[in-house]
Amino acid sequence: MARRRHTSLRTSIEDIDAAKQAPSTAQTLSPTFRLAFADDDFLTSEDTRGVRFQLEYLKTEFRLREKGINSTVVLFGGARIPEPGQSAWAARNEVQKQNLEAASRYYDEARRFAQYASLTSKALDFRDYVVVTGGGPGVMEAGNRGAGDVGAPTVGLNIVLPHEQTPNSYVTPDLCFNFHYFATRKIHFLMRARAVAIFPGGFGTLDEFFETLTLIQTGRMERIPLLLFGIEFWRRIINFDALAEAGTISPDDVKLFTVVDSAREGWDVIRAHYGLPEVEMAS
């Protein structure tokens, strides 16, 4: 967090330490005697949910501001997609195993796409086009890894799930966040985004794609490059033309995103949109 300003008043940290030294009596052991901001039972109560929303928003916002991160490139995609050459740990049958291992090429594309973004970010003192992922395995790992390949900082926005989610080892440690609320996490995914890349994935990926698409469609978010990686995958999963034919979306709504197949193709869309220079990629 930002360095404390000078104050002649006692700090909250000093008072937390002082309160711990109080003699043990019926009064000091009562929950009501705890300092409000040091009382876990109070802070996690139903009545303070709004405060927790605010704290989750502010903690991440303060850190990103402190690091001077102005804009980001967001990668969404399946946690279950393995690195090429690795087994599909999430497969529940042989068909899933074959499909997930075939989809491992998107791990490489996500990694390379993140390299393009991060080399551009490097030229801008790592203040713009910083790679952000959900911090987990699969495509998320590939995105953070690609940034690390070129020495760039990279953000991971993790969330507590019923099953353990450990941040992947490629997230920059002091840019590795953890959320309780999906809502505040989604705000931080999109509020600095200059581009969003959606790789093949499951329910979470679809949710993130449609959330972004709806914000752009309704004018609640600037129209930024929104990329769908994997022509064959998305053609099978969603029939956008059928939605347009049914009249439930405008015919022009299918132009709000671009379907691509390679990292270079995807980055060229972003580069053209913002007039960015070419980047030299190591072979």
C-alpha beads as a LAMMPS data file, in Angstrom:
LAMMPS data file: protein, C-alpha beads

283 atoms
282 bonds

1 atom types
1 bond types

-500.0 500.0 xlo xhi
-500.0 500.0 ylo yhi
-500.0 500.0 zlo zhi

Masses

1 110.0

Atoms # bond

1 1 1 0.000 0.000 0.000
2 1 1 0.997 3.646 -0.303
3 1 1 3.398 5.026 2.290
4 1 1 1.685 6.574 5.305
5 1 1 1.482 10.339 5.514
6 1 1 2.867 11.925 8.644
7 1 1 0.322 12.303 11.421
8 1 1 0.639 13.385 15.022
9 1 1 -2.356 11.183 15.906
10 1 1 -2.064 7.602 17.004
11 1 1 -2.460 5.115 14.176
12 1 1 -4.925 2.239 13.993
13 1 1 -2.022 -0.226 14.048
14 1 1 -0.730 1.258 17.295
15 1 1 -4.160 0.996 18.883
16 1 1 -4.613 -2.615 17.766
17 1 1 -1.321 -3.458 19.483
18 1 1 -2.309 -1.485 22.584
19 1 1 -5.702 -3.169 22.810
20 1 1 -4.006 -6.567 22.846
21 1 1 -2.157 -5.545 26.010
22 1 1 -5.320 -4.819 27.973
23 1 1 -5.808 -7.002 31.080
24 1 1 -8.176 -9.942 30.642
25 1 1 -11.440 -9.049 32.307
26 1 1 -15.091 -9.791 31.619
27 1 1 -15.269 -6.427 29.882
28 1 1 -12.162 -6.653 27.701
29 1 1 -13.026 -10.219 26.663
30 1 1 -16.457 -9.180 25.419
31 1 1 -16.823 -8.997 21.591
32 1 1 -18.235 -5.485 21.956
33 1 1 -14.878 -4.279 23.316
34 1 1 -13.001 -5.211 20.131
35 1 1 -12.004 -2.366 17.852
36 1 1 -14.523 -2.436 14.992
37 1 1 -11.875 -2.643 12.240
38 1 1 -10.072 -5.481 14.059
39 1 1 -13.192 -7.526 14.781
40 1 1 -13.459 -10.392 12.276
41 1 1 -16.923 -11.413 13.468
42 1 1 -18.223 -7.895 12.871
43 1 1 -16.449 -7.425 9.519
44 1 1 -17.768 -10.723 8.167
45 1 1 -21.340 -10.197 9.378
46 1 1 -24.291 -9.817 7.019
47 1 1 -24.705 -6.184 8.046
48 1 1 -21.224 -5.184 6.820
49 1 1 -21.477 -6.763 3.350
50 1 1 -21.417 -3.317 1.716
51 1 1 -18.221 -2.454 3.586
52 1 1 -16.596 -5.666 2.353
53 1 1 -17.533 -4.816 -1.242
54 1 1 -15.845 -1.455 -0.785
55 1 1 -12.740 -2.942 0.829
56 1 1 -12.307 -5.509 -1.971
57 1 1 -12.585 -2.766 -4.549
58 1 1 -10.246 -0.362 -2.746
59 1 1 -7.453 -2.798 -1.885
60 1 1 -6.911 -3.769 -5.526
61 1 1 -7.456 -0.225 -6.793
62 1 1 -4.870 1.246 -4.410
63 1 1 -2.243 -1.326 -5.404
64 1 1 -2.769 -0.893 -9.156
65 1 1 -2.598 2.895 -8.786
66 1 1 0.544 2.591 -6.677
67 1 1 2.141 0.505 -9.436
68 1 1 1.115 3.100 -12.027
69 1 1 -0.955 0.628 -14.084
70 1 1 -3.212 2.680 -16.342
71 1 1 -4.549 0.062 -18.752
72 1 1 -4.640 -3.680 -19.216
73 1 1 -5.128 -6.528 -21.689
74 1 1 -7.402 -9.181 -20.202
75 1 1 -7.224 -12.890 -21.021
76 1 1 -10.131 -15.194 -20.194
77 1 1 -10.181 -18.916 -20.917
78 1 1 -10.479 -22.445 -19.635
79 1 1 -8.658 -23.514 -16.478
80 1 1 -8.803 -27.119 -17.719
81 1 1 -6.785 -26.623 -20.913
82 1 1 -3.345 -28.182 -20.337
83 1 1 0.057 -27.058 -21.508
84 1 1 1.091 -28.925 -24.680
85 1 1 2.638 -32.249 -23.784
86 1 1 0.865 -32.432 -20.418
87 1 1 -2.057 -34.728 -19.626
88 1 1 -5.586 -33.339 -19.363
89 1 1 -5.917 -33.525 -15.571
90 1 1 -9.568 -32.392 -15.640
91 1 1 -10.811 -34.961 -18.181
92 1 1 -13.577 -37.260 -16.942
93 1 1 -13.605 -39.579 -19.939
94 1 1 -11.575 -40.400 -23.034
95 1 1 -13.445 -37.970 -25.293
96 1 1 -12.783 -35.085 -22.918
97 1 1 -9.132 -36.123 -22.638
98 1 1 -8.672 -36.059 -26.415
99 1 1 -10.448 -32.728 -26.827
100 1 1 -8.684 -30.983 -23.956
101 1 1 -5.273 -32.160 -25.098
102 1 1 -6.069 -31.036 -28.649
103 1 1 -7.076 -27.651 -27.209
104 1 1 -3.638 -27.312 -25.639
105 1 1 -2.601 -25.307 -28.699
106 1 1 -4.590 -22.440 -27.203
107 1 1 -2.230 -22.514 -24.220
108 1 1 0.600 -21.669 -26.618
109 1 1 -1.487 -19.026 -28.424
110 1 1 -2.456 -17.372 -25.128
111 1 1 1.157 -17.376 -24.000
112 1 1 2.328 -15.821 -27.249
113 1 1 -0.517 -13.289 -27.278
114 1 1 0.530 -12.200 -23.769
115 1 1 4.087 -11.778 -25.039
116 1 1 2.884 -9.366 -27.731
117 1 1 0.925 -7.362 -25.174
118 1 1 3.786 -7.330 -22.686
119 1 1 6.418 -6.247 -25.204
120 1 1 4.139 -3.340 -26.056
121 1 1 3.724 -2.665 -22.336
122 1 1 7.499 -2.735 -21.885
123 1 1 7.882 0.100 -24.378
124 1 1 5.397 2.086 -22.269
125 1 1 7.217 1.561 -18.948
126 1 1 4.753 -1.187 -17.957
127 1 1 1.975 1.323 -17.382
128 1 1 -0.293 0.295 -20.256
129 1 1 -1.353 -3.012 -21.849
130 1 1 -0.417 -4.953 -18.692
131 1 1 -1.636 -8.570 -18.886
132 1 1 -4.406 -9.561 -16.459
133 1 1 -5.855 -13.049 -15.935
134 1 1 -7.935 -14.837 -13.340
135 1 1 -4.694 -16.106 -11.825
136 1 1 -5.444 -19.807 -12.046
137 1 1 -4.280 -22.697 -14.280
138 1 1 -4.806 -23.380 -17.991
139 1 1 -5.227 -20.357 -20.247
140 1 1 -4.804 -18.067 -17.237
141 1 1 -1.421 -19.570 -16.452
142 1 1 -0.412 -19.239 -20.103
143 1 1 -1.244 -15.520 -20.087
144 1 1 0.736 -14.769 -16.941
145 1 1 3.563 -16.968 -18.195
146 1 1 3.756 -15.126 -21.518
147 1 1 4.163 -11.828 -19.688
148 1 1 6.859 -13.342 -17.492
149 1 1 8.685 -14.628 -20.571
150 1 1 9.533 -11.033 -21.545
151 1 1 10.146 -9.746 -18.023
152 1 1 6.829 -7.925 -17.665
153 1 1 4.678 -7.604 -14.540
154 1 1 1.380 -9.442 -14.740
155 1 1 -1.783 -9.370 -12.645
156 1 1 -3.786 -12.296 -11.253
157 1 1 -7.318 -11.737 -9.949
158 1 1 -8.025 -14.935 -8.044
159 1 1 -11.255 -15.830 -6.278
160 1 1 -12.018 -18.149 -3.377
161 1 1 -13.840 -21.233 -4.671
162 1 1 -15.293 -24.266 -2.846
163 1 1 -12.380 -26.272 -4.237
164 1 1 -8.910 -24.851 -3.703
165 1 1 -7.591 -22.419 -6.312
166 1 1 -3.888 -21.781 -5.942
167 1 1 -2.494 -18.840 -7.930
168 1 1 -0.262 -19.969 -10.760
169 1 1 3.429 -19.336 -10.189
170 1 1 3.744 -16.813 -13.042
171 1 1 1.615 -14.066 -11.461
172 1 1 3.731 -11.179 -10.162
173 1 1 3.556 -11.771 -6.378
174 1 1 2.682 -8.199 -5.389
175 1 1 0.019 -8.081 -8.124
176 1 1 -1.668 -11.305 -7.001
177 1 1 -5.102 -10.549 -5.526
178 1 1 -7.807 -12.691 -3.974
179 1 1 -11.549 -11.958 -4.018
180 1 1 -14.632 -13.159 -2.217
181 1 1 -17.109 -11.357 -4.495
182 1 1 -17.347 -12.086 -8.207
183 1 1 -18.838 -8.620 -8.685
184 1 1 -15.827 -6.644 -7.452
185 1 1 -13.481 -8.970 -9.311
186 1 1 -15.373 -8.325 -12.569
187 1 1 -15.096 -4.567 -12.039
188 1 1 -11.314 -4.837 -11.840
189 1 1 -11.155 -7.082 -14.894
190 1 1 -12.833 -4.495 -17.089
191 1 1 -12.370 -0.993 -15.707
192 1 1 -8.820 -0.651 -17.145
193 1 1 -9.205 -3.031 -20.111
194 1 1 -8.008 -1.826 -23.517
195 1 1 -8.711 -5.251 -25.020
196 1 1 -10.276 -8.544 -23.932
197 1 1 -9.224 -11.909 -25.362
198 1 1 -11.541 -14.883 -24.855
199 1 1 -10.060 -18.339 -25.342
200 1 1 -12.037 -21.615 -25.291
201 1 1 -13.452 -22.321 -21.867
202 1 1 -16.478 -23.312 -19.831
203 1 1 -19.229 -21.576 -17.874
204 1 1 -16.891 -19.028 -16.285
205 1 1 -15.399 -18.054 -19.632
206 1 1 -18.843 -17.757 -21.218
207 1 1 -20.007 -15.602 -18.317
208 1 1 -17.028 -13.269 -18.697
209 1 1 -17.503 -13.054 -22.466
210 1 1 -21.211 -12.245 -22.307
211 1 1 -20.706 -9.795 -19.437
212 1 1 -18.193 -7.870 -21.532
213 1 1 -20.282 -8.145 -24.685
214 1 1 -23.405 -6.867 -22.916
215 1 1 -21.576 -3.859 -21.462
216 1 1 -20.292 -2.920 -24.918
217 1 1 -23.635 -3.594 -26.627
218 1 1 -25.520 -1.396 -24.150
219 1 1 -22.983 1.416 -24.288
220 1 1 -22.003 0.984 -20.663
221 1 1 -18.436 0.293 -21.765
222 1 1 -16.252 1.758 -24.486
223 1 1 -16.079 -0.364 -27.634
224 1 1 -12.703 -2.046 -27.328
225 1 1 -11.239 -4.994 -29.249
226 1 1 -13.062 -8.110 -28.053
227 1 1 -11.414 -11.216 -29.464
228 1 1 -12.711 -14.772 -29.611
229 1 1 -9.869 -17.243 -30.131
230 1 1 -10.786 -20.450 -31.942
231 1 1 -13.047 -20.244 -34.970
232 1 1 -14.108 -23.887 -34.911
233 1 1 -14.711 -23.929 -31.151
234 1 1 -16.964 -20.884 -31.061
235 1 1 -18.810 -21.869 -34.234
236 1 1 -19.870 -25.083 -32.506
237 1 1 -20.621 -23.545 -29.100
238 1 1 -22.702 -20.466 -30.000
239 1 1 -24.812 -19.782 -33.074
240 1 1 -24.618 -15.989 -33.216
241 1 1 -26.274 -15.872 -36.651
242 1 1 -29.294 -17.699 -35.237
243 1 1 -29.644 -15.001 -32.550
244 1 1 -29.567 -12.310 -35.214
245 1 1 -32.060 -14.184 -37.405
246 1 1 -34.366 -14.600 -34.413
247 1 1 -34.269 -10.851 -33.889
248 1 1 -33.113 -11.133 -30.286
249 1 1 -29.934 -9.208 -31.159
250 1 1 -29.268 -6.617 -33.820
251 1 1 -27.643 -7.879 -37.032
252 1 1 -24.744 -5.495 -36.318
253 1 1 -24.187 -6.947 -32.829
254 1 1 -22.167 -9.781 -34.342
255 1 1 -19.616 -7.114 -35.312
256 1 1 -18.912 -6.243 -31.664
257 1 1 -16.308 -9.006 -31.489
258 1 1 -13.702 -10.509 -33.816
259 1 1 -13.011 -14.222 -34.165
260 1 1 -9.333 -15.082 -34.634
261 1 1 -7.187 -18.200 -34.550
262 1 1 -3.661 -17.057 -33.731
263 1 1 -1.869 -14.746 -31.338
264 1 1 -0.437 -12.694 -34.188
265 1 1 -3.837 -12.308 -35.830
266 1 1 -5.388 -11.235 -32.543
267 1 1 -2.668 -8.762 -31.660
268 1 1 -2.833 -7.230 -35.137
269 1 1 -6.500 -6.380 -34.465
270 1 1 -5.512 -4.540 -31.273
271 1 1 -2.499 -2.886 -32.878
272 1 1 -4.620 -1.566 -35.755
273 1 1 -7.359 -0.335 -33.413
274 1 1 -4.957 1.766 -31.320
275 1 1 -2.303 2.540 -33.929
276 1 1 0.395 0.693 -31.993
277 1 1 3.858 0.030 -33.424
278 1 1 5.101 -3.418 -34.389
279 1 1 6.890 -5.367 -31.673
280 1 1 9.936 -7.564 -32.177
281 1 1 9.135 -11.093 -31.089
282 1 1 11.901 -13.582 -30.380
283 1 1 11.576 -16.706 -32.509

Bonds

1 1 1 2
2 1 2 3
3 1 3 4
4 1 4 5
5 1 5 6
6 1 6 7
7 1 7 8
8 1 8 9
9 1 9 10
10 1 10 11
11 1 11 12
12 1 12 13
13 1 13 14
14 1 14 15
15 1 15 16
16 1 16 17
17 1 17 18
18 1 18 19
19 1 19 20
20 1 20 21
21 1 21 22
22 1 22 23
23 1 23 24
24 1 24 25
25 1 25 26
26 1 26 27
27 1 27 28
28 1 28 29
29 1 29 30
30 1 30 31
31 1 31 32
32 1 32 33
33 1 33 34
34 1 34 35
35 1 35 36
36 1 36 37
37 1 37 38
38 1 38 39
39 1 39 40
40 1 40 41
41 1 41 42
42 1 42 43
43 1 43 44
44 1 44 45
45 1 45 46
46 1 46 47
47 1 47 48
48 1 48 49
49 1 49 50
50 1 50 51
51 1 51 52
52 1 52 53
53 1 53 54
54 1 54 55
55 1 55 56
56 1 56 57
57 1 57 58
58 1 58 59
59 1 59 60
60 1 60 61
61 1 61 62
62 1 62 63
63 1 63 64
64 1 64 65
65 1 65 66
66 1 66 67
67 1 67 68
68 1 68 69
69 1 69 70
70 1 70 71
71 1 71 72
72 1 72 73
73 1 73 74
74 1 74 75
75 1 75 76
76 1 76 77
77 1 77 78
78 1 78 79
79 1 79 80
80 1 80 81
81 1 81 82
82 1 82 83
83 1 83 84
84 1 84 85
85 1 85 86
86 1 86 87
87 1 87 88
88 1 88 89
89 1 89 90
90 1 90 91
91 1 91 92
92 1 92 93
93 1 93 94
94 1 94 95
95 1 95 96
96 1 96 97
97 1 97 98
98 1 98 99
99 1 99 100
100 1 100 101
101 1 101 102
102 1 102 103
103 1 103 104
104 1 104 105
105 1 105 106
106 1 106 107
107 1 107 108
108 1 108 109
109 1 109 110
110 1 110 111
111 1 111 112
112 1 112 113
113 1 113 114
114 1 114 115
115 1 115 116
116 1 116 117
117 1 117 118
118 1 118 119
119 1 119 120
120 1 120 121
121 1 121 122
122 1 122 123
123 1 123 124
124 1 124 125
125 1 125 126
126 1 126 127
127 1 127 128
128 1 128 129
129 1 129 130
130 1 130 131
131 1 131 132
132 1 132 133
133 1 133 134
134 1 134 135
135 1 135 136
136 1 136 137
137 1 137 138
138 1 138 139
139 1 139 140
140 1 140 141
141 1 141 142
142 1 142 143
143 1 143 144
144 1 144 145
145 1 145 146
146 1 146 147
147 1 147 148
148 1 148 149
149 1 149 150
150 1 150 151
151 1 151 152
152 1 152 153
153 1 153 154
154 1 154 155
155 1 155 156
156 1 156 157
157 1 157 158
158 1 158 159
159 1 159 160
160 1 160 161
161 1 161 162
162 1 162 163
163 1 163 164
164 1 164 165
165 1 165 166
166 1 166 167
167 1 167 168
168 1 168 169
169 1 169 170
170 1 170 171
171 1 171 172
172 1 172 173
173 1 173 174
174 1 174 175
175 1 175 176
176 1 176 177
177 1 177 178
178 1 178 179
179 1 179 180
180 1 180 181
181 1 181 182
182 1 182 183
183 1 183 184
184 1 184 185
185 1 185 186
186 1 186 187
187 1 187 188
188 1 188 189
189 1 189 190
190 1 190 191
191 1 191 192
192 1 192 193
193 1 193 194
194 1 194 195
195 1 195 196
196 1 196 197
197 1 197 198
198 1 198 199
199 1 199 200
200 1 200 201
201 1 201 202
202 1 202 203
203 1 203 204
204 1 204 205
205 1 205 206
206 1 206 207
207 1 207 208
208 1 208 209
209 1 209 210
210 1 210 211
211 1 211 212
212 1 212 213
213 1 213 214
214 1 214 215
215 1 215 216
216 1 216 217
217 1 217 218
218 1 218 219
219 1 219 220
220 1 220 221
221 1 221 222
222 1 222 223
223 1 223 224
224 1 224 225
225 1 225 226
226 1 226 227
227 1 227 228
228 1 228 229
229 1 229 230
230 1 230 231
231 1 231 232
232 1 232 233
233 1 233 234
234 1 234 235
235 1 235 236
236 1 236 237
237 1 237 238
238 1 238 239
239 1 239 240
240 1 240 241
241 1 241 242
242 1 242 243
243 1 243 244
244 1 244 245
245 1 245 246
246 1 246 247
247 1 247 248
248 1 248 249
249 1 249 250
250 1 250 251
251 1 251 252
252 1 252 253
253 1 253 254
254 1 254 255
255 1 255 256
256 1 256 257
257 1 257 258
258 1 258 259
259 1 259 260
260 1 260 261
261 1 261 262
262 1 262 263
263 1 263 264
264 1 264 265
265 1 265 266
266 1 266 267
267 1 267 268
268 1 268 269
269 1 269 270
270 1 270 271
271 1 271 272
272 1 272 273
273 1 273 274
274 1 274 275
275 1 275 276
276 1 276 277
277 1 277 278
278 1 278 279
279 1 279 280
280 1 280 281
281 1 281 282
282 1 282 283
